[in-house]
Amino acid sequence: MTIKEQITQELEKLPEPLLQEILDFVQFLQTKQQQRILSPEQPQLEQNPNDNSQTSYRPASGRSLLRHAGTWAGDDFEECLQSVYATRGKAKFDYESNPFE
């Protein structure tokens, strides 16, 4: 059985809300692939065939984040911003315990 057939078989078992999430994810993957095709000048991580370790996470620097400043493409910025404000939670800090002491 091919991968496509296996995916189709599993999709038949899922309820509608999960199908919507899967559709969103598939569209995300397609967009990501399209961006790679349109922006080949960005360096790709080279895979060492002898290296079995996972690539470690490296947080973004301020400079790398700034290259995205002012690049919002779309007319739904205010709607997205309101969604963030409506769904974010208040940060909770436990000042009494310090794991580094």
N, CA, C and O atoms as a GROMACS GRO file, in nm:
protein
  404
    1MET      N    1   0.085  -0.117   0.000
    1MET     CA    2   0.000   0.000   0.000
    1MET      C    3   0.090   0.124   0.000
    1MET      O    4   0.185   0.132   0.078
    2THR      N    5   0.060   0.219  -0.085
    2THR     CA    6   0.140   0.341  -0.094
    2THR      C    7   0.110   0.434   0.024
    2THR      O    8   0.010   0.418   0.094
    3ILE      N    9   0.197   0.529   0.043
    3ILE     CA   10   0.177   0.628   0.150
    3ILE      C   11   0.047   0.705   0.127
    3ILE      O   12  -0.028   0.730   0.220
    4LYS      N   13   0.022   0.742   0.003
    4LYS     CA   14  -0.099   0.816  -0.030
    4LYS      C   15  -0.224   0.734   0.004
    4LYS      O   16  -0.322   0.788   0.056
    5GLU      N   17  -0.221   0.606  -0.024
    5GLU     CA   18  -0.334   0.518   0.009
    5GLU      C   19  -0.351   0.505   0.160
    5GLU      O   20  -0.464   0.502   0.210
    6GLN      N   21  -0.239   0.496   0.233
    6GLN     CA   22  -0.246   0.487   0.379
    6GLN      C   23  -0.305   0.614   0.439
    6GLN      O   24  -0.388   0.608   0.530
    7ILE      N   25  -0.262   0.728   0.387
    7ILE     CA   26  -0.316   0.855   0.436
    7ILE      C   27  -0.465   0.863   0.408
    7ILE      O   28  -0.543   0.902   0.495
    8THR      N   29  -0.504   0.827   0.288
    8THR     CA   30  -0.646   0.831   0.251
    8THR      C   31  -0.727   0.740   0.342
    8THR      O   32  -0.836   0.776   0.386
    9GLN      N   33  -0.675   0.623   0.370
    9GLN     CA   34  -0.744   0.528   0.457
    9GLN      C   35  -0.762   0.585   0.598
    9GLN      O   36  -0.868   0.572   0.658
   10GLU      N   37  -0.659   0.649   0.651
   10GLU     CA   38  -0.667   0.708   0.784
   10GLU      C   39  -0.761   0.829   0.786
   10GLU      O   40  -0.831   0.852   0.884
   11LEU      N   41  -0.762   0.907   0.678
   11LEU     CA   42  -0.849   1.024   0.670
   11LEU      C   43  -0.996   0.985   0.676
   11LEU      O   44  -1.078   1.058   0.731
   12GLU      N   45  -1.028   0.872   0.619
   12GLU     CA   46  -1.168   0.826   0.617
   12GLU      C   47  -1.222   0.801   0.758
   12GLU      O   48  -1.343   0.804   0.779
   13LYS      N   49  -1.134   0.778   0.854
   13LYS     CA   50  -1.175   0.747   0.990
   13LYS      C   51  -1.194   0.872   1.078
   13LYS      O   52  -1.250   0.863   1.187
   14LEU      N   53  -1.147   0.987   1.031
   14LEU     CA   54  -1.143   1.106   1.116
   14LEU      C   55  -1.271   1.188   1.112
   14LEU      O   56  -1.339   1.193   1.009
   15PRO      N   57  -1.305   1.253   1.224
   15PRO     CA   58  -1.421   1.342   1.226
   15PRO      C   59  -1.387   1.474   1.155
   15PRO      O   60  -1.270   1.507   1.136
   16GLU      N   61  -1.489   1.547   1.118
   16GLU     CA   62  -1.476   1.671   1.041
   16GLU      C   63  -1.382   1.775   1.105
   16GLU      O   64  -1.300   1.834   1.033
   17PRO      N   65  -1.390   1.799   1.237
   17PRO     CA   66  -1.299   1.900   1.295
   17PRO      C   67  -1.151   1.867   1.277
   17PRO      O   68  -1.069   1.955   1.253
   18LEU      N   69  -1.118   1.738   1.289
   18LEU     CA   70  -0.978   1.699   1.268
   18LEU      C   71  -0.939   1.712   1.121
   18LEU      O   72  -0.824   1.744   1.089
   19LEU      N   73  -1.033   1.688   1.032
   19LEU     CA   74  -1.004   1.704   0.890
   19LEU      C   75  -0.969   1.849   0.858
   19LEU      O   76  -0.883   1.875   0.774
   20GLN      N   77  -1.036   1.943   0.925
   20GLN     CA   78  -1.005   2.085   0.905
   20GLN      C   79  -0.862   2.116   0.950
   20GLN      O   80  -0.790   2.190   0.882
   21GLU      N   81  -0.822   2.059   1.063
   21GLU     CA   82  -0.685   2.080   1.112
   21GLU      C   83  -0.584   2.021   1.014
   21GLU      O   84  -0.479   2.080   0.988
   22ILE      N   85  -0.615   1.905   0.961
   22ILE     CA   86  -0.525   1.841   0.865
   22ILE      C   87  -0.515   1.923   0.738
   22ILE      O   88  -0.407   1.939   0.681
   23LEU      N   89  -0.627   1.975   0.692
   23LEU     CA   90  -0.626   2.062   0.574
   23LEU      C   91  -0.540   2.185   0.598
   23LEU      O   92  -0.461   2.224   0.512
   24ASP      N   93  -0.554   2.246   0.715
   24ASP     CA   94  -0.471   2.362   0.749
   24ASP      C   95  -0.324   2.326   0.746
   24ASP      O   96  -0.242   2.402   0.695
   25PHE      N   97  -0.290   2.210   0.802
   25PHE     CA   98  -0.149   2.167   0.806
   25PHE      C   99  -0.095   2.140   0.666
   25PHE      O  100   0.017   2.178   0.634
   26VAL      N  101  -0.174   2.075   0.584
   26VAL     CA  102  -0.132   2.046   0.446
   26VAL      C  103  -0.108   2.177   0.370
   26VAL      O  104  -0.011   2.189   0.296
   27GLN      N  105  -0.197   2.274   0.389
   27GLN     CA  106  -0.180   2.404   0.324
   27GLN      C  107  -0.056   2.475   0.375
   27GLN      O  108   0.014   2.542   0.299
   28PHE      N  109  -0.027   2.461   0.504
   28PHE     CA  110   0.096   2.517   0.560
   28PHE      C  111   0.218   2.454   0.494
   28PHE      O  112   0.311   2.525   0.455
   29LEU      N  113   0.218   2.322   0.481
   29LEU     CA  114   0.331   2.254   0.418
   29LEU      C  115   0.348   2.297   0.272
   29LEU      O  116   0.461   2.314   0.225
   30GLN      N  117   0.238   2.314   0.202
   30GLN     CA  118   0.246   2.359   0.063
   30GLN      C  119   0.304   2.500   0.054
   30GLN      O  120   0.385   2.528  -0.033
   31THR      N  121   0.262   2.587   0.143
   31THR     CA  122   0.314   2.724   0.145
   31THR      C  123   0.463   2.724   0.177
   31THR      O  124   0.541   2.796   0.115
   32LYS      N  125   0.502   2.642   0.273
   32LYS     CA  126   0.642   2.631   0.312
   32LYS      C  127   0.726   2.582   0.194
   32LYS      O  128   0.835   2.634   0.170
   33GLN      N  129   0.677   2.483   0.123
   33GLN     CA  130   0.748   2.430   0.007
   33GLN      C  131   0.758   2.535  -0.102
   33GLN      O  132   0.862   2.549  -0.166
   34GLN      N  133   0.650   2.608  -0.125
   34GLN     CA  134   0.649   2.713  -0.227
   34GLN      C  135   0.751   2.821  -0.194
   34GLN      O  136   0.819   2.872  -0.283
   35GLN      N  137   0.762   2.857  -0.066
   35GLN     CA  138   0.858   2.959  -0.025
   35GLN      C  139   1.000   2.911  -0.047
   35GLN      O  140   1.087   2.990  -0.084
   36ARG      N  141   1.025   2.783  -0.025
   36ARG     CA  142   1.159   2.728  -0.052
   36ARG      C  143   1.193   2.736  -0.200
   36ARG      O  144   1.307   2.764  -0.238
   37ILE      N  145   1.094   2.711  -0.283
   37ILE     CA  146   1.116   2.716  -0.428
   37ILE      C  147   1.143   2.860  -0.472
   37ILE      O  148   1.230   2.884  -0.556
   38LEU      N  149   1.068   2.955  -0.415
   38LEU     CA  150   1.082   3.095  -0.455
   38LEU      C  151   1.203   3.163  -0.393
   38LEU      O  152   1.250   3.264  -0.444
   39SER      N  153   1.256   3.109  -0.283
   39SER     CA  154   1.369   3.171  -0.213
   39SER      C  155   1.485   3.074  -0.198
   39SER      O  156   1.523   3.040  -0.086
   40PRO      N  157   1.542   3.027  -0.308
   40PRO     CA  158   1.650   2.929  -0.296
   40PRO      C  159   1.780   2.988  -0.243
   40PRO      O  160   1.871   2.913  -0.207
   41GLU      N  161   1.790   3.122  -0.238
   41GLU     CA  162   1.914   3.183  -0.192
   41GLU      C  163   1.936   3.167  -0.043
   41GLU      O  164   2.048   3.186   0.005
   42GLN      N  165   1.831   3.133   0.033
   42GLN     CA  166   1.848   3.111   0.175
   42GLN      C  167   1.917   2.978   0.197
   42GLN      O  168   1.879   2.877   0.138
   43PRO      N  169   2.020   2.977   0.282
   43PRO     CA  170   2.094   2.853   0.303
   43PRO      C  171   2.009   2.746   0.368
   43PRO      O  172   1.931   2.773   0.459
   44GLN      N  173   2.024   2.626   0.321
   44GLN     CA  174   1.956   2.510   0.379
   44GLN      C  175   2.054   2.439   0.471
   44GLN      O  176   2.175   2.441   0.447
   45LEU      N  177   2.002   2.376   0.576
   45LEU     CA  178   2.088   2.299   0.664
   45LEU      C  179   2.141   2.178   0.590
   45LEU      O  180   2.066   2.104   0.527
   46GLU      N  181   2.272   2.160   0.597
   46GLU     CA  182   2.331   2.044   0.532
   46GLU      C  183   2.323   1.926   0.626
   46GLU      O  184   2.351   1.938   0.745
   47GLN      N  185   2.286   1.813   0.573
   47GLN     CA  186   2.276   1.692   0.652
   47GLN      C  187   2.402   1.609   0.634
   47GLN      O  188   2.441   1.578   0.522
   48ASN      N  189   2.464   1.574   0.743
   48ASN     CA  190   2.579   1.487   0.740
   48ASN      C  191   2.526   1.344   0.750
   48ASN      O  192   2.466   1.308   0.851
   49PRO      N  193   2.548   1.262   0.648
   49PRO     CA  194   2.492   1.126   0.651
   49PRO      C  195   2.544   1.042   0.767
   49PRO      O  196   2.478   0.946   0.807
   50ASN      N  197   2.661   1.076   0.823
   50ASN     CA  198   2.718   1.000   0.934
   50ASN      C  199   2.674   1.053   1.069
   50ASN      O  200   2.706   0.994   1.172
   51ASP      N  201   2.602   1.164   1.070
   51ASP     CA  202   2.558   1.226   1.195
   51ASP      C  203   2.415   1.183   1.225
   51ASP      O  204   2.322   1.221   1.154
   52ASN      N  205   2.398   1.105   1.330
   52ASN     CA  206   2.265   1.057   1.368
   52ASN      C  207   2.200   1.145   1.473
   52ASN      O  208   2.086   1.119   1.512
   53SER      N  209   2.269   1.249   1.519
   53SER     CA  210   2.212   1.334   1.624
   53SER      C  211   2.111   1.430   1.565
   53SER      O  212   2.114   1.462   1.446
   54GLN      N  213   2.021   1.477   1.650
   54GLN     CA  214   1.921   1.575   1.610
   54GLN      C  215   1.989   1.710   1.596
   54GLN      O  216   2.086   1.740   1.666
   55THR      N  217   1.939   1.793   1.504
   55THR     CA  218   1.989   1.930   1.493
   55THR      C  219   1.943   2.006   1.616
   55THR      O  220   1.825   2.004   1.650
   56SER      N  221   2.037   2.072   1.684
   56SER     CA  222   2.000   2.142   1.806
   56SER      C  223   1.927   2.271   1.771
   56SER      O  224   1.949   2.332   1.666
   57TYR      N  225   1.839   2.312   1.862
   57TYR     CA  226   1.762   2.434   1.843
   57TYR      C  227   1.851   2.552   1.872
   57TYR      O  228   1.923   2.554   1.971
   58ARG      N  229   1.846   2.651   1.786
   58ARG     CA  230   1.920   2.775   1.808
   58ARG      C  231   1.821   2.889   1.801
   58ARG      O  232   1.763   2.915   1.695
   59PRO      N  233   1.801   2.960   1.913
   59PRO     CA  234   1.702   3.068   1.911
   59PRO      C  235   1.741   3.179   1.814
   59PRO      O  236   1.859   3.200   1.787
   60ALA      N  237   1.642   3.248   1.764
   60ALA     CA  238   1.666   3.355   1.669
   60ALA      C  239   1.731   3.473   1.739
   60ALA      O  240   1.702   3.503   1.855
   61SER      N  241   1.819   3.539   1.668
   61SER     CA  242   1.880   3.660   1.722
   61SER      C  243   1.790   3.778   1.691
   61SER      O  244   1.702   3.770   1.606
   62GLY      N  245   1.813   3.888   1.760
   62GLY     CA  246   1.736   4.009   1.734
   62GLY      C  247   1.752   4.054   1.590
   62GLY      O  248   1.656   4.097   1.526
   63ARG      N  249   1.872   4.043   1.538
   63ARG     CA  250   1.898   4.084   1.400
   63ARG      C  251   1.818   4.000   1.301
   63ARG      O  252   1.763   4.052   1.205
   64SER      N  253   1.813   3.868   1.324
   64SER     CA  254   1.739   3.782   1.232
   64SER      C  255   1.588   3.809   1.239
   64SER      O  256   1.518   3.796   1.139
   65LEU      N  257   1.540   3.847   1.357
   65LEU     CA  258   1.399   3.880   1.370
   65LEU      C  259   1.366   4.012   1.301
   65LEU      O  260   1.257   4.028   1.245
   66LEU      N  261   1.458   4.107   1.307
   66LEU     CA  262   1.433   4.238   1.248
   66LEU      C  263   1.416   4.233   1.096
   66LEU      O  264   1.352   4.321   1.039
   67ARG      N  265   1.473   4.133   1.032
   67ARG     CA  266   1.458   4.126   0.886
   67ARG      C  267   1.312   4.103   0.845
   67ARG      O  268   1.276   4.124   0.730
   68HIS      N  269   1.228   4.061   0.942
   68HIS     CA  270   1.087   4.040   0.913
   68HIS      C  271   1.001   4.162   0.947
   68HIS      O  272   0.881   4.163   0.919
   69ALA      N  273   1.061   4.263   1.007
   69ALA     CA  274   0.986   4.382   1.048
   69ALA      C  275   0.925   4.451   0.926
   69ALA      O  276   0.993   4.474   0.826
   70GLY      N  277   0.798   4.483   0.936
   70GLY     CA  278   0.730   4.554   0.828
   70GLY      C  279   0.696   4.468   0.707
   70GLY      O  280   0.668   4.521   0.600
   71THR      N  281   0.699   4.336   0.724
   71THR     CA  282   0.675   4.249   0.609
   71THR      C  283   0.538   4.181   0.612
   71THR      O  284   0.514   4.087   0.537
   72TRP      N  285   0.449   4.228   0.699
   72TRP     CA  286   0.316   4.166   0.706
   72TRP      C  287   0.250   4.177   0.570
   72TRP      O  288   0.236   4.286   0.515
   73ALA      N  289   0.208   4.064   0.516
   73ALA     CA  290   0.142   4.062   0.386
   73ALA      C  291  -0.002   4.018   0.407
   73ALA      O  292  -0.029   3.901   0.434
   74GLY      N  293  -0.093   4.110   0.395
   74GLY     CA  294  -0.233   4.077   0.413
   74GLY      C  295  -0.308   4.194   0.471
   74GLY      O  296  -0.248   4.292   0.516
   75ASP      N  297  -0.438   4.184   0.470
   75ASP     CA  298  -0.520   4.291   0.522
   75ASP      C  299  -0.587   4.254   0.653
   75ASP      O  300  -0.682   4.320   0.696
   76ASP      N  301  -0.538   4.148   0.719
   76ASP     CA  302  -0.602   4.101   0.841
   76ASP      C  303  -0.514   4.120   0.965
   76ASP      O  304  -0.532   4.052   1.065
   77PHE      N  305  -0.419   4.213   0.957
   77PHE     CA  306  -0.328   4.235   1.069
   77PHE      C  307  -0.402   4.270   1.198
   77PHE      O  308  -0.377   4.210   1.302
   78GLU      N  309  -0.493   4.366   1.190
   78GLU     CA  310  -0.567   4.408   1.310
   78GLU      C  311  -0.648   4.292   1.367
   78GLU      O  312  -0.657   4.276   1.489
   79GLU      N  313  -0.709   4.212   1.280
   79GLU     CA  314  -0.788   4.097   1.325
   79GLU      C  315  -0.698   3.996   1.397
   79GLU      O  316  -0.735   3.944   1.502
   80CYS      N  317  -0.581   3.969   1.341
   80CYS     CA  318  -0.488   3.876   1.405
   80CYS      C  319  -0.437   3.931   1.537
   80CYS      O  320  -0.424   3.857   1.635
   81LEU      N  321  -0.407   4.060   1.540
   81LEU     CA  322  -0.360   4.121   1.662
   81LEU      C  323  -0.466   4.113   1.772
   81LEU      O  324  -0.433   4.085   1.888
   82GLN      N  325  -0.591   4.137   1.737
   82GLN     CA  326  -0.699   4.127   1.835
   82GLN      C  327  -0.715   3.983   1.884
   82GLN      O  328  -0.747   3.960   2.000
   83SER      N  329  -0.693   3.888   1.795
   83SER     CA  330  -0.701   3.747   1.833
   83SER      C  331  -0.592   3.714   1.935
   83SER      O  332  -0.617   3.641   2.031
   84VAL      N  333  -0.472   3.767   1.914
   84VAL     CA  334  -0.364   3.745   2.009
   84VAL      C  335  -0.400   3.805   2.144
   84VAL      O  336  -0.385   3.740   2.248
   85TYR      N  337  -0.448   3.929   2.143
   85TYR     CA  338  -0.487   3.993   2.269
   85TYR      C  339  -0.597   3.915   2.341
   85TYR      O  340  -0.595   3.903   2.463
   86ALA      N  341  -0.691   3.861   2.266
   86ALA     CA  342  -0.805   3.792   2.325
   86ALA      C  343  -0.768   3.656   2.382
   86ALA      O  344  -0.833   3.609   2.475
   87THR      N  345  -0.666   3.591   2.328
   87THR     CA  346  -0.637   3.454   2.367
   87THR      C  347  -0.511   3.437   2.450
   87THR      O  348  -0.484   3.327   2.497
   88ARG      N  349  -0.435   3.542   2.468
   88ARG     CA  350  -0.311   3.526   2.545
   88ARG      C  351  -0.342   3.518   2.693
   88ARG      O  352  -0.440   3.574   2.742
   89GLY      N  353  -0.257   3.449   2.762
   89GLY     CA  354  -0.275   3.436   2.906
   89GLY      C  355  -0.178   3.526   2.980
   89GLY      O  356  -0.080   3.573   2.924
   90LYS      N  357  -0.206   3.548   3.105
   90LYS     CA  358  -0.119   3.628   3.188
   90LYS      C  359  -0.003   3.542   3.235
   90LYS      O  360  -0.022   3.428   3.278
   91ALA      N  361   0.118   3.595   3.226
   91ALA     CA  362   0.237   3.522   3.268
   91ALA      C  363   0.235   3.504   3.419
   91ALA      O  364   0.197   3.595   3.494
   92LYS      N  365   0.276   3.386   3.463
   92LYS     CA  366   0.282   3.357   3.606
   92LYS      C  367   0.427   3.328   3.642
   92LYS      O  368   0.491   3.243   3.580
   93PHE      N  369   0.478   3.398   3.741
   93PHE     CA  370   0.615   3.380   3.784
   93PHE      C  371   0.616   3.336   3.929
   93PHE      O  372   0.544   3.391   4.012
   94ASP      N  373   0.698   3.238   3.958
   94ASP     CA  374   0.713   3.190   4.095
   94ASP      C  375   0.847   3.243   4.145
   94ASP      O  376   0.952   3.183   4.121
   95TYR      N  377   0.842   3.355   4.214
   95TYR     CA  378   0.964   3.419   4.261
   95TYR      C  379   1.022   3.351   4.384
   95TYR      O  380   1.136   3.379   4.422
   96GLU      N  381   0.947   3.263   4.447
   96GLU     CA  382   0.994   3.200   4.570
   96GLU      C  383   1.088   3.084   4.544
   96GLU      O  384   1.173   3.055   4.628
   97SER      N  385   1.075   3.016   4.432
   97SER     CA  386   1.164   2.903   4.405
   97SER      C  387   1.256   2.939   4.290
   97SER      O  388   1.213   2.992   4.188
   98ASN      N  389   1.383   2.909   4.309
   98ASN     CA  390   1.483   2.935   4.207
   98ASN      C  391   1.558   2.806   4.181
   98ASN      O  392   1.632   2.760   4.268
   99PRO      N  393   1.541   2.745   4.064
   99PRO     CA  394   1.606   2.616   4.037
   99PRO      C  395   1.757   2.626   4.027
   99PRO      O  396   1.826   2.524   4.024
  100PHE      N  397   1.811   2.748   4.022
  100PHE     CA  398   1.954   2.766   4.005
  100PHE      C  399   2.028   2.787   4.136
  100PHE      O  400   2.150   2.803   4.138
  101GLU      N  401   1.953   2.787   4.246
  101GLU     CA  402   2.018   2.804   4.378
  101GLU      C  403   2.062   2.673   4.434
  101GLU      O  404   2.118   2.668   4.544
   0.00000   0.00000   0.00000
